[in-house]
Amino acid sequence: MSRFQNKVAVVAGAEHPLGAALCTRLAGFGATVVAIGVDDLALRALASRHPSKIEPLAMHSGWRDILRLLKDAWEEQPVNIYIDVLPLMEGTAQGQRPDTFARSTGLTAALKDGMVAGRTLGVITIPEPKDSKEDSTNRTGYEALLQRFSTENKPVRMLGVGLPQHNRDWTREQLVSATDTILMLCHPVSRGVKSGMVIDWALELR
């Protein structure tokens, strides 16, 4: 994964087990990671693993003001990798927020210019319904966000990865498999995958 060396990566939902694993691996590959989340303590603990490579940024009260600051800060600075794990945090121990979708939407809008400048390869996690009877409105909303952003912000290439929203106890095997999938899609080797596509993560949860 040497192509991540010296890249700028933004990971939203960094305190989620998957988000934390992605931050750690990207920093290990030499990327500078902006770890965005809602839990100050969890973000600082994450950043302590690679203090020179992971920069924590909390979006709690006043998060809309933070979005405005992000927009100004990243207007001309390239973002090379963007991964949004916030959708998986609804209804989990990592911090249920009724405005999680608004945060995801706001972040993509705030970082849009930076992502265009950096020709971002990005992934939005798409929460899968727990079973066939569960309301799929949540997934539909994120798929629409993905399609709209992919259409309006070329040459950014944004993909979706369908993942279980309700899994709280990720095993090491699951984290390695899911992060491998996401990082592969954020690597130039996957440029042949059409922007806007949703790929479902297939490893069976045990």
C-alpha positions in Angstrom: 0.0 0.0 0.0 2.9 2.4 -0.7 0.6 4.5 -2.8 -0.9 5.8 0.5 2.5 7.3 1.5 2.2 11.1 2.0 -1.5 11.1 1.0 -4.1 13.1 3.0 -6.9 10.9 4.2 -10.1 12.0 6.0 -11.9 9.3 8.0 -15.3 10.3 9.5 -16.7 8.1 12.3 -13.2 7.4 13.5 -14.2 6.2 16.9 -16.2 3.3 15.4 -14.1 0.1 15.5 -13.9 0.1 11.7 -13.1 3.8 11.5 -10.4 3.4 14.1 -8.9 0.4 12.3 -8.9 2.4 9.0 -7.1 5.4 10.7 -4.5 3.1 12.2 -3.8 1.3 9.0 -3.6 4.4 6.8 -1.2 6.1 9.3 0.9 2.9 9.2 1.1 3.2 5.4 2.4 6.7 5.7 -0.8 8.8 5.1 -1.7 11.9 7.2 -5.1 11.1 8.6 -7.7 13.6 9.8 -9.9 11.5 12.2 -13.3 13.0 12.6 -15.9 11.8 15.2 -18.1 12.9 18.1 -16.1 11.5 21.1 -13.2 13.7 22.1 -11.6 11.1 24.4 -11.9 8.3 21.9 -10.4 10.4 19.2 -7.4 11.5 21.4 -6.8 7.9 22.3 -6.8 6.9 18.7 -4.4 9.8 17.7 -2.0 8.7 20.4 -1.3 5.5 18.4 0.4 7.6 15.7 0.7 11.2 17.0 2.6 12.5 14.1 0.2 11.0 11.5 -3.4 11.2 13.0 -5.0 14.5 13.7 -8.3 14.3 15.7 -11.2 16.5 15.1 -14.4 16.3 17.2 -17.8 17.2 15.8 -20.0 17.6 18.8 -22.0 20.7 19.8 -21.5 23.4 17.3 -20.6 20.9 14.6 -22.1 23.0 11.8 -19.6 25.8 12.7 -16.9 23.1 12.3 -18.2 22.3 8.9 -17.8 26.0 7.9 -14.2 26.0 9.2 -13.5 22.8 7.3 -14.8 24.3 4.1 -12.6 27.3 4.4 -9.5 25.2 5.4 -9.8 22.7 2.6 -10.9 25.0 -0.2 -7.6 24.6 -2.0 -5.9 21.8 -0.1 -6.2 18.4 -1.7 -8.0 15.5 0.0 -6.8 12.2 -1.6 -8.8 9.7 0.4 -12.2 10.1 2.1 -13.9 7.4 4.1 -17.2 7.9 5.9 -18.1 5.4 8.6 -20.6 7.7 10.3 -23.6 5.8 8.8 -22.7 2.7 10.8 -22.8 4.6 14.1 -26.6 5.0 14.2 -28.0 2.8 16.8 -24.6 1.5 18.1 -22.7 1.9 21.3 -20.4 4.3 19.6 -22.9 7.1 19.8 -26.3 7.2 18.2 -27.1 10.6 16.7 -30.4 11.5 15.0 -28.5 13.9 12.8 -25.8 11.4 11.5 -27.1 11.6 8.0 -26.9 15.4 8.2 -23.3 15.2 9.4 -22.4 12.9 6.4 -24.1 15.2 4.0 -22.5 18.3 5.5 -19.0 16.8 5.5 -19.1 15.8 1.8 -20.3 19.4 1.0 -17.7 21.0 3.2 -14.8 19.0 1.8 -16.0 19.1 -1.8 -13.4 21.5 -3.2 -10.6 19.7 -1.4 -11.8 16.4 -2.8 -12.0 17.7 -6.3 -8.5 19.2 -6.0 -7.1 15.9 -4.7 -9.1 13.7 -7.2 -10.3 11.8 -4.2 -10.9 8.1 -4.1 -13.5 7.7 -1.5 -15.9 5.3 0.2 -19.2 5.9 2.0 -20.3 3.0 4.2 -23.9 2.0 3.4 -25.8 0.6 6.4 -27.5 -2.7 5.5 -31.0 -3.5 7.1 -30.7 -6.0 9.8 -33.2 -8.3 8.1 -35.6 -8.2 5.1 -38.4 -6.8 7.3 -36.4 -3.8 8.5 -37.0 -0.4 7.1 -34.5 0.2 4.3 -35.0 4.0 4.2 -31.7 4.7 5.8 -29.8 2.7 3.2 -31.7 4.4 0.4 -30.8 7.9 1.7 -27.1 7.1 1.8 -27.3 5.6 -1.7 -28.9 8.8 -3.0 -26.2 10.9 -1.3 -23.5 8.7 -3.0 -25.1 9.0 -6.4 -25.6 12.7 -6.2 -22.0 13.4 -5.0 -20.6 11.1 -7.7 -22.5 12.8 -10.4 -21.8 16.4 -9.4 -18.2 16.3 -8.3 -16.0 14.7 -11.0 -13.2 13.7 -11.1 -13.8 12.5 -7.5 -14.6 8.8 -7.5 -16.9 7.8 -4.7 -18.1 4.3 -4.0 -20.4 2.7 -1.4 -19.7 -0.4 0.7 -22.7 -2.2 2.2 -21.9 -3.1 5.8 -23.9 -4.2 8.8 -25.1 -1.3 10.9 -25.9 -3.4 14.0 -22.6 -5.2 14.5 -21.1 -3.9 17.8 -18.5 -6.5 18.4 -16.2 -6.6 15.4 -13.7 -9.5 15.4 -10.1 -9.0 14.2 -11.0 -11.1 11.1 -13.9 -8.9 10.3 -12.0 -5.7 10.7 -9.1 -6.9 8.5 -11.5 -8.1 5.8 -13.6 -4.9 5.8 -10.6 -2.5 5.9 -9.0 -4.5 3.1 -12.1 -4.0 1.0 -12.3 -0.3 1.7 -8.6 0.5 1.3 -8.5 -1.5 -2.0 -11.3 0.8 -3.3 -9.4 3.9 -2.2 -6.3 2.7 -4.0 -5.5 3.7 -7.7 -5.6 0.0 -8.6 -9.4 0.1 -8.4 -9.9 3.1 -10.7 -11.8 0.8 -13.1 -14.7 0.6 -10.7 -17.4 3.0 -11.7 -18.1 5.9 -9.4 -21.4 5.6 -7.6 -21.4 1.8 -7.4 -22.3 0.0 -4.1 -20.3 -3.1 -3.2 -21.6 -5.3 -0.5 -19.1 -6.7 2.0 -19.6 -10.4 2.0 -17.8 -11.9 5.0 -20.3 -13.7 7.2 -20.7 -12.3 10.7 -20.3 -15.0 13.3 
